[in-house]
Every structure is written in C-alpha cells, then in structure tokens.
C-alpha cells in the first residue's frame, strides 16, 4: 500500500469509491468501523471536510462546526454505540504521534 493511497483512503470512503461499514452519517461527518480494531469496539469518526490532521481541522473549521463535530462524536459513542461512561477517544496528530491516515479522524474505543 503506497503512502498516497493510505493518505487518501478516508476521502475515497467519503466519496463512496471504497466501501466501509457505516455506523452513522450526516451532511458533515461519517462514522464507520475500524478495519483493524484495536479494542472490542473500535469506531472512527471523520469530518467530510478534507483536512489532513487535527491541527488543520481546528484551523480550517469555525467553532460551531468544531462543536458540532465533537457533539456528534459524543452522540455516536453514547447513543448509537451505548458506551456511556465507558469509552476512550484517541486522536493521533502527525506521523511521529502514530497518525497513518492523513485525513483527520477520532478513534472511539471500548472493551
Ligand atoms: P491513525 O493511525 O490514527 O491514522 O488511524 C488510522 C486507522 O484507520 C487505523 O486504526 C486503521 O486500522 C484504520 N483503517 C485503515 N484503513 C481503513 C479502512 N479502509 N476502513 C476502516 N478503517 C481503516
């Protein structure tokens, strides 16, 4: 798998060029199951706006959309996945921090 392929994979999922196991979608975000789960429950949440990491998401988006995004993350974790009081959020920001896919995403994990 080349790096340009991996860096664009979530954009391709948004454009439905690559399939995913969808959990939730609205006009601004998409959530789906991680293909290589690191916990019993491992979901991903991505904005449809193309930004390569957390820093660029915060720089590009206005505060309302940032709030909407994290409110949706909470909704998916608590209402859809039923993980109230029992989940971990992870954001890997940058290659040195372990980021492999360069489209900003939040991991929701729970065992
Ligand atoms: P990160 O290391 O924070 O960039 O996380 C990238 C995550 O994307 C990893 O947990 C991968 O298992 C996951 N992943 C890679 N390709 C896919 C895919 N096609 N569908 C769902 N998850 C994926």
Backbone and ligand atoms as CSV (ligand in chain L), in Angstrom:
chain,resi,resn,atom,element,x,y,z
A,1,UNK,N,N,0.856,-1.204,0.000
A,1,UNK,CA,C,0.000,0.000,0.000
A,1,UNK,C,C,0.893,1.257,0.000
A,2,UNK,N,N,0.769,2.111,-0.999
A,2,UNK,CA,C,1.630,3.294,-1.048
A,2,UNK,C,C,1.105,4.365,-0.096
A,3,UNK,N,N,1.978,5.337,0.247
A,3,UNK,CA,C,1.550,6.364,1.196
A,3,UNK,C,C,0.470,7.261,0.597
A,4,UNK,N,N,0.529,7.517,-0.748
A,4,UNK,CA,C,-0.512,8.375,-1.306
A,4,UNK,C,C,-1.858,7.669,-1.243
A,5,UNK,N,N,-1.845,6.340,-1.378
A,5,UNK,CA,C,-3.089,5.589,-1.273
A,5,UNK,C,C,-3.647,5.694,0.149
A,6,UNK,N,N,-2.770,5.428,1.144
A,6,UNK,CA,C,-3.261,5.458,2.518
A,6,UNK,C,C,-3.694,6.863,2.926
A,7,UNK,N,N,-2.976,7.885,2.418
A,7,UNK,CA,C,-3.320,9.239,2.853
A,7,UNK,C,C,-4.682,9.668,2.316
A,8,UNK,N,N,-5.123,9.042,1.216
A,8,UNK,CA,C,-6.395,9.441,0.613
A,8,UNK,C,C,-7.542,8.492,0.903
A,9,UNK,N,N,-7.277,7.467,1.657
A,9,UNK,CA,C,-8.269,6.398,1.774
A,9,UNK,C,C,-9.594,6.884,2.392
A,10,UNK,N,N,-9.534,7.791,3.385
A,10,UNK,CA,C,-10.785,8.238,4.006
A,10,UNK,C,C,-11.559,9.169,3.064
A,11,UNK,N,N,-10.850,9.950,2.239
A,11,UNK,CA,C,-11.541,10.768,1.230
A,11,UNK,C,C,-12.261,9.851,0.242
A,12,UNK,N,N,-11.631,8.749,-0.093
A,12,UNK,CA,C,-12.261,7.792,-1.019
A,12,UNK,C,C,-13.481,7.148,-0.375
A,13,UNK,N,N,-13.418,6.903,0.925
A,13,UNK,CA,C,-14.579,6.347,1.639
A,13,UNK,C,C,-15.717,7.366,1.613
A,14,UNK,N,N,-15.410,8.649,1.845
A,14,UNK,CA,C,-16.440,9.691,1.808
A,14,UNK,C,C,-17.094,9.736,0.429
A,15,UNK,N,N,-16.284,9.621,-0.614
A,15,UNK,CA,C,-16.817,9.686,-1.985
A,15,UNK,C,C,-17.435,8.361,-2.430
A,16,UNK,N,N,-17.452,7.375,-1.521
A,16,UNK,CA,C,-18.003,6.040,-1.770
A,16,UNK,C,C,-17.264,5.293,-2.881
A,17,UNK,N,N,-15.978,5.640,-3.052
A,17,UNK,CA,C,-15.156,4.903,-4.014
A,17,UNK,C,C,-14.591,3.628,-3.368
A,18,UNK,N,N,-14.567,3.654,-2.019
A,18,UNK,CA,C,-14.132,2.486,-1.234
A,18,UNK,C,C,-15.233,2.225,-0.209
A,19,UNK,N,N,-15.600,0.961,0.013
A,19,UNK,CA,C,-16.682,0.693,0.975
A,19,UNK,C,C,-16.226,0.832,2.425
A,20,UNK,N,N,-17.175,1.026,3.311
A,20,UNK,CA,C,-16.890,0.996,4.751
A,20,UNK,C,C,-18.106,0.402,5.438
A,21,UNK,N,N,-17.904,-0.020,6.682
A,21,UNK,CA,C,-19.034,-0.494,7.483
A,21,UNK,C,C,-19.547,0.698,8.276
A,22,UNK,N,N,-20.540,1.343,7.714
A,22,UNK,CA,C,-21.009,2.627,8.247
A,22,UNK,C,C,-21.760,2.472,9.569
A,23,UNK,N,N,-21.505,3.413,10.482
A,23,UNK,CA,C,-22.223,3.483,11.760
A,23,UNK,C,C,-23.200,4.648,11.729
A,24,UNK,N,N,-22.742,5.790,11.215
A,24,UNK,CA,C,-23.571,7.000,11.209
A,24,UNK,C,C,-23.055,7.954,10.135
A,25,UNK,N,N,-23.981,8.703,9.538
A,25,UNK,CA,C,-23.573,9.716,8.559
A,25,UNK,C,C,-24.548,10.878,8.610
A,26,UNK,N,N,-24.044,12.099,8.518
A,26,UNK,CA,C,-24.899,13.247,8.236
A,26,UNK,C,C,-24.174,14.094,7.177
A,27,UNK,N,N,-24.624,15.315,6.951
A,27,UNK,CA,C,-24.017,16.066,5.843
A,27,UNK,C,C,-22.566,16.472,6.120
A,28,UNK,N,N,-22.183,16.469,7.393
A,28,UNK,CA,C,-20.828,16.940,7.737
A,28,UNK,C,C,-19.855,15.858,8.185
A,29,UNK,N,N,-20.386,14.738,8.668
A,29,UNK,CA,C,-19.477,13.721,9.217
A,29,UNK,C,C,-19.858,12.310,8.773
A,30,UNK,N,N,-18.902,11.413,8.942
A,30,UNK,CA,C,-19.125,9.993,8.654
A,30,UNK,C,C,-18.437,9.186,9.754
A,31,UNK,N,N,-19.127,8.145,10.233
A,31,UNK,CA,C,-18.534,7.247,11.220
A,31,UNK,C,C,-18.642,5.824,10.708
A,32,UNK,N,N,-17.577,5.056,10.905
A,32,UNK,CA,C,-17.559,3.664,10.430
A,32,UNK,C,C,-16.615,2.842,11.310
A,33,UNK,N,N,-16.725,1.508,11.193
A,33,UNK,CA,C,-15.885,0.613,11.998
A,33,UNK,C,C,-14.463,0.608,11.468
A,34,UNK,N,N,-13.496,0.626,12.401
A,34,UNK,CA,C,-12.090,0.491,12.017
A,34,UNK,C,C,-11.859,-0.910,11.448
A,35,UNK,N,N,-11.153,-0.958,10.337
A,35,UNK,CA,C,-10.948,-2.237,9.640
A,35,UNK,C,C,-10.006,-3.169,10.423
A,36,UNK,N,N,-9.116,-2.603,11.237
A,36,UNK,CA,C,-8.208,-3.414,12.073
A,36,UNK,C,C,-8.424,-3.000,13.533
A,37,UNK,N,N,-9.512,-3.468,14.153
A,37,UNK,CA,C,-9.863,-2.980,15.501
A,37,UNK,C,C,-8.784,-3.268,16.554
A,38,UNK,N,N,-8.512,-2.259,17.382
A,38,UNK,CA,C,-7.543,-2.400,18.478
A,38,UNK,C,C,-8.252,-2.556,19.804
A,39,UNK,N,N,-9.554,-2.737,19.795
A,39,UNK,CA,C,-10.342,-2.957,21.011
A,39,UNK,C,C,-11.608,-3.676,20.567
A,40,UNK,N,N,-12.383,-4.175,21.521
A,40,UNK,CA,C,-13.628,-4.884,21.162
A,40,UNK,C,C,-14.511,-3.979,20.314
A,41,UNK,N,N,-14.605,-2.719,20.723
A,41,UNK,CA,C,-15.317,-1.728,19.925
A,41,UNK,C,C,-14.304,-0.690,19.469
A,42,UNK,N,N,-14.238,-0.489,18.165
A,42,UNK,CA,C,-13.282,0.493,17.614
A,42,UNK,C,C,-13.926,1.168,16.401
A,43,UNK,N,N,-14.437,2.375,16.634
A,43,UNK,CA,C,-15.098,3.141,15.576
A,43,UNK,C,C,-14.235,4.343,15.226
A,44,UNK,N,N,-14.436,4.852,14.034
A,44,UNK,CA,C,-13.755,6.075,13.593
A,44,UNK,C,C,-14.805,7.112,13.238
A,45,UNK,N,N,-14.491,8.376,13.480
A,45,UNK,CA,C,-15.380,9.473,13.071
A,45,UNK,C,C,-14.536,10.471,12.295
A,46,UNK,N,N,-15.016,10.835,11.099
A,46,UNK,CA,C,-14.268,11.783,10.263
A,46,UNK,C,C,-15.179,12.909,9.778
A,47,UNK,N,N,-14.617,14.102,9.663
A,47,UNK,CA,C,-15.393,15.167,9.027
A,47,UNK,C,C,-15.338,14.981,7.513
A,48,UNK,N,N,-16.353,15.442,6.813
A,48,UNK,CA,C,-16.319,15.332,5.349
A,48,UNK,C,C,-15.400,16.388,4.739
A,49,UNK,N,N,-15.180,17.477,5.486
A,49,UNK,CA,C,-14.211,18.483,5.048
A,49,UNK,C,C,-12.832,17.840,5.009
A,50,UNK,N,N,-12.121,18.083,3.920
A,50,UNK,CA,C,-10.822,17.448,3.779
A,50,UNK,C,C,-9.735,18.210,4.530
A,51,UNK,N,N,-9.317,17.702,5.702
A,51,UNK,CA,C,-8.188,18.303,6.414
A,51,UNK,C,C,-7.331,17.170,6.940
A,52,UNK,N,N,-6.041,17.322,6.829
A,52,UNK,CA,C,-5.168,16.158,6.979
A,52,UNK,C,C,-4.863,15.765,8.416
A,53,UNK,N,N,-5.019,16.707,9.361
A,53,UNK,CA,C,-4.808,16.304,10.758
A,53,UNK,C,C,-5.654,17.195,11.682
A,54,UNK,N,N,-5.551,16.950,12.988
A,54,UNK,CA,C,-6.347,17.693,13.967
A,54,UNK,C,C,-6.053,19.189,13.885
A,55,UNK,N,N,-4.772,19.541,13.812
A,55,UNK,CA,C,-4.393,20.962,13.745
A,55,UNK,C,C,-5.054,21.664,12.576
A,56,UNK,N,N,-5.043,21.014,11.400
A,56,UNK,CA,C,-5.621,21.674,10.221
A,56,UNK,C,C,-7.144,21.733,10.335
A,57,UNK,N,N,-7.758,20.722,10.984
A,57,UNK,CA,C,-9.207,20.765,11.213
A,57,UNK,C,C,-9.577,21.981,12.069
A,58,UNK,N,N,-8.821,22.192,13.143
A,58,UNK,CA,C,-9.101,23.318,14.041
A,58,UNK,C,C,-8.852,24.659,13.325
A,59,UNK,N,N,-7.827,24.678,12.485
A,59,UNK,CA,C,-7.533,25.925,11.753
A,59,UNK,C,C,-8.567,26.228,10.675
A,60,UNK,N,N,-9.043,25.177,9.972
A,60,UNK,CA,C,-9.942,25.388,8.826
A,60,UNK,C,C,-11.381,25.623,9.242
A,61,UNK,N,N,-11.818,24.936,10.309
A,61,UNK,CA,C,-13.235,24.954,10.667
A,61,UNK,C,C,-13.574,26.115,11.601
A,62,UNK,N,N,-14.833,26.551,11.569
A,62,UNK,CA,C,-15.249,27.535,12.559
A,62,UNK,C,C,-15.681,26.807,13.836
A,63,UNK,N,N,-15.787,27.571,14.900
A,63,UNK,CA,C,-16.009,26.978,16.224
A,63,UNK,C,C,-17.336,26.199,16.298
A,64,UNK,N,N,-18.326,26.665,15.536
A,64,UNK,CA,C,-19.628,25.979,15.518
A,64,UNK,C,C,-19.496,24.572,14.928
A,65,UNK,N,N,-18.772,24.474,13.821
A,65,UNK,CA,C,-18.601,23.169,13.174
A,65,UNK,C,C,-17.710,22.243,13.991
A,66,UNK,N,N,-16.733,22.829,14.693
A,66,UNK,CA,C,-15.891,22.022,15.583
A,66,UNK,C,C,-16.757,21.469,16.711
A,67,UNK,N,N,-17.597,22.327,17.260
A,67,UNK,CA,C,-18.523,21.905,18.323
A,67,UNK,C,C,-19.475,20.836,17.821
A,68,UNK,N,N,-19.998,21.028,16.612
A,68,UNK,CA,C,-20.922,20.050,16.029
A,68,UNK,C,C,-20.215,18.701,15.871
A,69,UNK,N,N,-18.975,18.745,15.392
A,69,UNK,CA,C,-18.231,17.501,15.170
A,69,UNK,C,C,-18.086,16.725,16.483
A,70,UNK,N,N,-17.613,17.410,17.540
A,70,UNK,CA,C,-17.375,16.685,18.796
A,70,UNK,C,C,-18.675,16.294,19.495
A,71,UNK,N,N,-19.731,17.063,19.256
A,71,UNK,CA,C,-21.040,16.670,19.782
A,71,UNK,C,C,-21.511,15.386,19.099
A,72,UNK,N,N,-21.247,15.268,17.803
A,72,UNK,CA,C,-21.598,14.050,17.061
A,72,UNK,C,C,-20.767,12.856,17.537
A,73,UNK,N,N,-19.486,13.096,17.829
A,73,UNK,CA,C,-18.644,12.018,18.361
A,73,UNK,C,C,-19.274,11.484,19.653
A,74,UNK,N,N,-19.693,12.410,20.516
A,74,UNK,CA,C,-20.315,12.006,21.776
A,74,UNK,C,C,-21.634,11.259,21.538
A,75,UNK,N,N,-22.432,11.749,20.574
A,75,UNK,CA,C,-23.697,11.096,20.231
A,75,UNK,C,C,-23.464,9.657,19.745
A,76,UNK,N,N,-22.470,9.503,18.889
A,76,UNK,CA,C,-22.179,8.162,18.354
A,76,UNK,C,C,-21.732,7.228,19.486
A,77,UNK,N,N,-20.845,7.740,20.361
A,77,UNK,CA,C,-20.333,6.907,21.461
A,77,UNK,C,C,-21.435,6.545,22.456
A,78,UNK,N,N,-22.245,7.521,22.839
A,78,UNK,CA,C,-23.210,7.270,23.918
A,78,UNK,C,C,-24.550,6.729,23.413
A,79,UNK,N,N,-25.106,7.335,22.365
A,79,UNK,CA,C,-26.443,6.942,21.911
A,79,UNK,C,C,-26.417,5.767,20.944
A,80,UNK,N,N,-25.501,5.786,20.013
A,80,UNK,CA,C,-25.505,4.714,18.999
A,80,UNK,C,C,-24.758,3.481,19.520
A,81,UNK,N,N,-23.541,3.694,20.028
A,81,UNK,CA,C,-22.752,2.541,20.478
A,81,UNK,C,C,-23.034,2.157,21.931
A,82,UNK,N,N,-23.816,2.970,22.632
A,82,UNK,CA,C,-24.235,2.677,24.023
A,82,UNK,C,C,-23.033,2.525,24.958
A,83,UNK,N,N,-22.098,3.453,24.857
A,83,UNK,CA,C,-20.869,3.347,25.649
A,83,UNK,C,C,-20.785,4.384,26.764
A,84,UNK,N,N,-21.925,4.906,27.197
A,84,UNK,CA,C,-21.925,5.965,28.215
A,84,UNK,C,C,-21.000,5.599,29.379
A,85,UNK,N,N,-20.124,6.521,29.764
A,85,UNK,CA,C,-19.170,6.324,30.870
A,85,UNK,C,C,-18.140,5.232,30.603
A,86,UNK,N,N,-17.978,4.822,29.363
A,86,UNK,CA,C,-17.088,3.690,29.106
A,86,UNK,C,C,-16.464,3.736,27.710
A,87,UNK,N,N,-15.848,4.845,27.398
A,87,UNK,CA,C,-15.143,4.878,26.106
A,87,UNK,C,C,-13.930,5.803,26.185
A,88,UNK,N,N,-13.034,5.555,25.246
A,88,UNK,CA,C,-11.800,6.329,25.147
A,88,UNK,C,C,-11.774,6.972,23.765
A,89,UNK,N,N,-11.336,8.237,23.695
A,89,UNK,CA,C,-11.165,8.902,22.400
A,89,UNK,C,C,-9.676,9.078,22.139
A,90,UNK,N,N,-9.261,8.791,20.921
A,90,UNK,CA,C,-7.852,8.993,20.555
A,90,UNK,C,C,-7.769,9.773,19.247
A,91,UNK,N,N,-6.888,10.775,19.238
A,91,UNK,CA,C,-6.569,11.499,18.008
A,91,UNK,C,C,-5.058,11.437,17.850
A,92,UNK,N,N,-4.589,10.795,16.815
A,92,UNK,CA,C,-3.157,10.802,16.510
A,92,UNK,C,C,-2.910,11.976,15.578
A,93,UNK,N,N,-2.126,12.946,16.031
A,93,UNK,CA,C,-1.871,14.155,15.247
A,93,UNK,C,C,-0.425,14.163,14.773
A,94,UNK,N,N,-0.218,13.745,13.514
A,94,UNK,CA,C,1.128,13.735,12.943
A,94,UNK,C,C,1.748,12.343,12.942
A,95,UNK,N,N,2.605,12.149,11.974
A,95,UNK,CA,C,3.241,10.839,11.778
A,95,UNK,C,C,3.992,10.365,13.014
A,96,UNK,N,N,4.715,11.296,13.678
A,96,UNK,CA,C,5.506,10.917,14.857
A,96,UNK,C,C,4.616,10.491,16.011
A,97,UNK,N,N,3.363,10.940,15.983
A,97,UNK,CA,C,2.407,10.570,17.034
A,97,UNK,C,C,1.607,9.323,16.644
A,98,UNK,N,N,1.948,8.725,15.506
A,98,UNK,CA,C,1.279,7.479,15.118
A,98,UNK,C,C,0.182,7.638,14.088
A,99,UNK,N,N,0.015,8.844,13.535
A,99,UNK,CA,C,-1.029,9.027,12.521
A,99,UNK,C,C,-0.602,8.336,11.223
A,100,UNK,N,N,-1.509,7.497,10.708
A,100,UNK,CA,C,-1.197,6.757,9.475
A,100,UNK,C,C,-2.032,7.236,8.304
A,101,UNK,N,N,-3.245,7.675,8.584
A,101,UNK,CA,C,-4.140,8.150,7.524
A,101,UNK,C,C,-4.252,9.672,7.666
A,102,UNK,N,N,-3.902,10.370,6.595
A,102,UNK,CA,C,-3.841,11.826,6.706
A,102,UNK,C,C,-5.128,12.503,6.250
A,103,UNK,N,N,-6.173,12.110,6.951
A,103,UNK,CA,C,-7.479,12.801,6.931
A,103,UNK,C,C,-7.900,12.768,8.393
A,104,UNK,N,N,-8.097,13.930,9.006
A,104,UNK,CA,C,-8.373,13.997,10.439
A,104,UNK,C,C,-9.476,12.994,10.844
A,105,UNK,N,N,-9.233,12.278,11.940
A,105,UNK,CA,C,-10.233,11.325,12.447
A,105,UNK,C,C,-10.065,11.139,13.944
A,106,UNK,N,N,-11.176,10.785,14.576
A,106,UNK,CA,C,-11.189,10.457,16.003
A,106,UNK,C,C,-11.485,8.968,16.127
A,107,UNK,N,N,-10.700,8.301,16.975
A,107,UNK,CA,C,-10.976,6.897,17.289
A,107,UNK,C,C,-11.873,6.849,18.526
A,108,UNK,N,N,-12.906,6.022,18.500
A,108,UNK,CA,C,-13.711,5.712,19.696
A,108,UNK,C,C,-13.413,4.244,20.035
A,109,UNK,N,N,-12.904,4.044,21.260
A,109,UNK,CA,C,-12.518,2.686,21.656
A,109,UNK,C,C,-13.186,2.280,22.957
A,110,UNK,N,N,-13.541,0.999,23.058
A,110,UNK,CA,C,-14.075,0.480,24.316
A,110,UNK,C,C,-13.944,-1.044,24.330
A,111,UNK,N,N,-13.759,-1.605,25.532
A,111,UNK,CA,C,-13.657,-3.068,25.649
A,111,UNK,C,C,-14.856,-3.666,26.350
L,1,LIG,P1,P,-4.315,6.568,12.635
L,1,LIG,O1,O,-3.122,5.719,12.962
L,1,LIG,O2,O,-4.777,7.420,13.780
L,1,LIG,O3,O,-4.110,7.343,11.360
L,1,LIG,O4,O,-5.524,5.562,12.388
L,1,LIG,C1,C,-5.862,5.056,11.143
L,1,LIG,C2,C,-6.846,3.943,11.386
L,1,LIG,O5,O,-7.536,3.681,10.178
L,1,LIG,C3,C,-6.198,2.622,11.826
L,1,LIG,O6,O,-6.744,2.234,13.087
L,1,LIG,C4,C,-6.571,1.646,10.712
L,1,LIG,O7,O,-6.850,0.366,11.202
L,1,LIG,C5,C,-7.803,2.303,10.105
L,1,LIG,N1,N,-8.080,1.979,8.709
L,1,LIG,C6,C,-7.209,1.935,7.674
L,1,LIG,N2,N,-7.848,1.674,6.523
L,1,LIG,C7,C,-9.165,1.563,6.821
L,1,LIG,C8,C,-10.336,1.284,6.074
L,1,LIG,N3,N,-10.297,1.081,4.747
L,1,LIG,N4,N,-11.534,1.228,6.720
L,1,LIG,C9,C,-11.583,1.429,8.051
L,1,LIG,N5,N,-10.511,1.689,8.825
L,1,LIG,C10,C,-9.317,1.759,8.224
